[in-house]
Every structure is written in structure tokens, then in C-alpha cells.
Amino acid sequence: MVFGLRSLRFRLLSRMEMVDGSGIISLNMFSRPSSPLAPGMFAIVPLLLLALFPPPGKELFVATSANNSALVIRIKALSPTVSVDDAQRVTYCAVTTGKELARKWRVVGVASWLPGLQNLYVKLGWRKGGLCFQYSTELLIRLDALKLQTLEFHWAESQPDTVSENNALVVTARGQPFEKGVLLDSWRCQPHVAWTQVTTDPEYHWKENKSAAALALGRANNEIPEKHR
């Protein structure tokens, strides 16, 4: 069977390490976008080399608990101006939203490892949701509704308009550059939240898209930006 789906990926993990009891997993082998090739034609050697020699300075974590202490600490560390309460509320909202949407969209059990499979189900009409932009849109709306005083949120995109496109959110302290923020990716390990410092993601290179954020929030408030009407 030939897969040419947006963001469809096959992932190998060389190690999954429980860092603490709060539900954070450190992934030391990372996924790569698949090519539209038949099974048996995937480039196994590069994947194995990546497993043995992960990129230096790169890391990815997975939050499975709404009280994930590591994510709370990392968000709080963005700036002395960030309140612990705001960091806790973001963590809780991100994790619970991912799980709620996974139930609503009946995310397939192996989507944590093969998120592209959920994309396939959506494209075939077997599921109503589970695409990266759908997760990001819903999470952005909910985080924006919290009206937090010490944090702000940005729309992040990687490889737009390609089969490997991904969308996520980045949280920063108020007035802080996008590149300093913490990435929240609800799609990659659904129903859990993959997170890292935005510039240390081992798989994606992220850029901010302010118009996408405005469009998502505008639609939620029935206020579509003029250029998107």
C-alpha cells in the first residue's frame, strides 16, 4: 500500500525513559517523515544511524499527566515574571485538552507511535478529527480563554504545504521572542503532549505564523481577519 499522506510517519524508538513519576517520557530516538513509498522501501539505515547517534543538543519529552512537574518547571523557567499558577494552568489545559479531543475523535490506539494513521482515517472519512492543525486550533482557543497575565501563545508551523507539515503551539513569557518558548505539540504523540524548547526539537524546525493564530482565534469569535474572508 502506498502512503502519500500529510504528516504520515513511521517512528522507531531506541529508548523510552521515565524521568519521574509525573508522566514525562524522554524520547531518544525520533520519528522522521515517511516517503510515499511502498513498505520495504523505507530507508532503514538512516533511521538506525539516527537511533545510534541522535542529533546533539536535541531533545523531546512527552507529558502524560495533567500535573506534569517537569513541564510546569520548564514553563516557569521562561522568565522570573512567569507565575507558577499560570505554568500549572497551561500544563493542565494542554494535557487534558489532548486527551479530551482524542476521545472525541476516537483516536486509534497506535496513534502515539503512528500519528499519520489518524490522518489517514480522517482523509478516508472514518474519523472527524485528529489532524495537527485541529489540535492546535482547539488548544489555542482554550489557552487564550484563560486570559493569563504572565504568558502568551504563538502558532508554530514546520514544513508548511508539504506532506510533512506539522502545526503546534509555543508558549512564551509576555513579550518574549518565539524562539525562546516551549513547544506544545498535541498531535505527534496523541493523546499525550510532546514538548521541548522550540529550537531543540529533533524532528522539526519551527517558525511562527501570526496570521494562522489570528485566523484560529478569529473564527472562534466569529471575527475572521479581512484578508481571509
Secondary structure, 3 states (H helix, E strand, C coil): CCCCCCCCEECCCCCEEEEECCCEEEECCCCEECCCCCCCCCCHHHHHHHHHCCCCCCCCEEECCCCCHHHHHHHHCCCCCCCHHHHHHHHHHHHHHHHHHHHHCCCCHHHHCCHHHHHHHHHCCCCCCCCHHHHHHHHHHHHHHCCCCCEEEEEEEECCCCCCCEEEEEEEECCCCHHHCEEEECCCCCCCEEEEEHHHCCCCCCEECHHHHHHHHHHHCCCCCHHHC
